[in-house]
Amino acid sequence: MNDDAQEYVDNMARERGYVLDYHKVMAKQDFPVLQAANNLVSAAYLEQRTLDRRTKELIFIVSLTVMRASKGHIQSHIRVALDLGVTPREILEAIEIALPEAGVVAFQVGFEAWREVVGADGLEPRVAVHDGGSGAGD
């Protein structure tokens, strides 16, 4: 079973462009459940249907941002989107969609993930100011 599970994880990595930690552990600990979960993901996300992969990645990035998923999970989809030719600006605009529906705190989760992946920097104020950190709630 380990050889089958290893090949399955390798195929997941090839198809998705990433593999999450839980995929790796589930492959070893409960391979049938990983297969079942991955079949759902394949049907909704990986298989070519009406939406192209670029659009699906943007939707994933926004939905993960709204759900306040882990930064690493959001970043995996940002990296795949970049690999597919989505621009950093397009990804940022998608993340900004979270602002009116989910609020600033949720937006900041996705924004920080994006900022780290693309290396975006900002402007520093030229006046004395307290460090606001992430600026949660602003």
N, C-alpha and C positions, 0 to 999 in steps of 0.2 A: 504493500500500500504506500510506503514512503516514496518509492520511485514514481508511482502514479501521482501522488500529491505534489512532489517536486516539479514534475513536468507541468502539472496544472498551474502552479504558481508562476513558473517560467512563462507559460502561455498568457496568463493574466498580465504579467509585466509587459509582454510584447504587445498585447491588444490595447491595454490601457495607457501605457507609458509611465505607470507608477504601480506600486503595490503598497498597501497600508500595513502597519504592524499587525493589526488583527487578522488580515488575510494570511500572513505567515504563520501565526500561532494556530489559527483555525485549521489550516492545511495539515498541521501535524496532530492537533488535538481532536478535531471533529470534522474531518474531511467531507462527509456527506452534507453537513449543514453549510459549509463554505460553498460547495457546489450549488446547493439550492439557492442560497442568497445571490451567488454570482449569476445564476441563470436569470433571475429577475433583473439584475443590473444590465446584463447583456441585452435582454429584450427591450428595456426602456432607454438604454443609454448607448451601448456599443454598436448594436446592429443599425445599419443604414436604413433609415425610414424617410420621413419627409424632412425633418430638421437635419442640417449638416452638423458635423462634429464640432465645428467652431461655435455654432450657436448653442449646442448642448453644453459645451464647456462654460460659456458665459452664464447660462442658466444655473449650472452647478455652482459656479463661484458665487452668484447672488444668493442662491438658496442656502448654501453653507454659511455665508455671511449672516444672513437673517437668523439662521438657527444658532449662530455663535459657535460653530464647529471649531475644532482645534486649529490653530494657526497652520500646523503642518499639513492638515487635510486640505485646507483652502489653498495653501501654497502648491500642493501637488497638482491641483487643477489649473492654477495660474501658470505653472511651468508647462503643462500640456498645451494650454491655450497659446502660449508664446511659441511653442514648437510648431503649432498649426498655423502660425502667421498672424495671430491676433496681436494687435499692437498694445503696448502698455497703456496708452490712452484709452483704447476701447475697453480694456479690462477695468480701468478706473471708472469710466462712465457706467459700466455695468454695476460695479460695487456701489456707486452713488445712488442707484435706484433703491437701495436699502434705506436710505435716509428718510424719505417721507413715510414709509410703511413700518419700518422696524426701529427707527430712531438712531441717534448719534452713537450710542454705546454699541449697538450691533454693527453699524457702519464701521466703527473704529477697528473692530476685529478683522474685517476684511481688508480695510485700508492698511493696517499694520502688516498683514501678511503680504499684500501687494508691494508696499514700500520696501520691505526687506528683499523680496525677489528681484525687483527691477532696480533697486539701488537709488530710489528717488530721495532727493534731499529738499530742504526748504530754505526759507529766509529767516534769519535771526533778527529780532527787533533791535533797533539801535538805541533803545531807552532801557532804563533799569526795570526789570520785571522778575517776578518769582517764576521759577521753573514750574510749568504746568504739567509736566510729564506727558501722559497720553492725551490730556485734555478731555477726559471722560465727562460727558454731559454738556459740553460747550457747544 
